[in-house]
Amino acid sequence: MNINSLGHLPNIARPQSETSNTSPGQFGALINKYIEQTNIQEHTAGKAALDLATGKSQNVSETMLAIQQADVSFQLMLSVRNKLVDAYREVMRMQV
């Protein structure tokens, strides 16, 4: 297992000067990309589990690793969604 596999995550702690020149739709595109990656991992884990159950694969450790990666990815996306919903609710509660 490669611990450095999380290197594809974006650097969230960028200075403000670097983020000021981004396009408005870039955040949505980033979220869509990570949703697609999570979906791909879920399909890969499902296929690995099916292959193990039907006898096409004998590698239990790789199957469990694929399932765990998909689970962690899903949990991360769920946490991001919850934080976004909380932030939206907080903005809606602000008095103008």
URCOR-V335635 format. One record per residue. N is the residue number from 1. RES is the residue in three letters. SS is DSSP state (helix for helix, strand for strand, loop for the rest). PSI is psi in degrees with one decimal (999 if undefined). Layout:
N_RES_SS_PSI, N_RES_SS_PSI
This chain:
1_MET_loop_134.2, 2_ASN_loop_114.8, 3_ILE_helix_-27.1, 4_ASN_helix_11.3, 5_SER_helix_-12.2, 6_LEU_helix_6.2, 7_GLY_helix_-11.9, 8_HIS_helix_-6.2, 9_LEU_loop_146.0, 10_PRO_loop_154.7, 11_ASN_loop_104.3, 12_ILE_loop_-28.4, 13_ALA_loop_51.5, 14_ARG_loop_149.1, 15_PRO_loop_153.6, 16_GLN_helix_-33.3, 17_SER_helix_-30.4, 18_GLU_helix_-31.0, 19_THR_helix_-10.5, 20_SER_loop_-19.0, 21_ASN_loop_20.6, 22_THR_loop_154.7, 23_SER_loop_154.3, 24_PRO_loop_-31.2, 25_GLY_loop_2.5, 26_GLN_helix_-35.4, 27_PHE_helix_-44.1, 28_GLY_helix_-39.9, 29_ALA_helix_-38.4, 30_LEU_helix_-44.7, 31_ILE_helix_-43.6, 32_ASN_helix_-39.3, 33_LYS_helix_-43.8, 34_TYR_helix_-30.9, 35_ILE_helix_-42.5, 36_GLU_helix_-41.3, 37_GLN_helix_-39.6, 38_THR_helix_-41.6, 39_ASN_helix_-42.0, 40_ILE_helix_-41.9, 41_GLN_helix_-37.6, 42_GLU_helix_-42.7, 43_HIS_helix_-39.8, 44_THR_helix_-42.9, 45_ALA_helix_-40.3, 46_GLY_helix_-41.5, 47_LYS_helix_-40.3, 48_ALA_helix_-40.9, 49_ALA_helix_-40.1, 50_LEU_helix_-42.5, 51_ASP_helix_-39.0, 52_LEU_helix_-41.5, 53_ALA_helix_-33.9, 54_THR_helix_-5.1, 55_GLY_loop_4.7, 56_LYS_loop_-24.1, 57_SER_loop_144.4, 58_GLN_loop_2.2, 59_ASN_loop_95.6, 60_VAL_helix_-38.1, 61_SER_helix_-40.6, 62_GLU_helix_-36.0, 63_THR_helix_-46.2, 64_MET_helix_-36.6, 65_LEU_helix_-43.0, 66_ALA_helix_-39.8, 67_ILE_helix_-42.8, 68_GLN_helix_-39.3, 69_GLN_helix_-41.9, 70_ALA_helix_-39.7, 71_ASP_helix_-45.3, 72_VAL_helix_-41.3, 73_SER_helix_-42.5, 74_PHE_helix_-42.9, 75_GLN_helix_-38.5, 76_LEU_helix_-45.7, 77_MET_helix_-36.2, 78_LEU_helix_-40.3, 79_SER_helix_-40.9, 80_VAL_helix_-43.4, 81_ARG_helix_-43.9, 82_ASN_helix_-40.1, 83_LYS_helix_-39.5, 84_LEU_helix_-41.2, 85_VAL_helix_-42.7, 86_ASP_helix_-41.6, 87_ALA_helix_-41.0, 88_TYR_helix_-44.9, 89_ARG_helix_-38.4, 90_GLU_helix_-41.1, 91_VAL_helix_-39.3, 92_MET_helix_-25.6, 93_ARG_helix_-13.6, 94_MET_loop_140.9, 95_GLN_loop_135.3, 96_VAL_loop_999
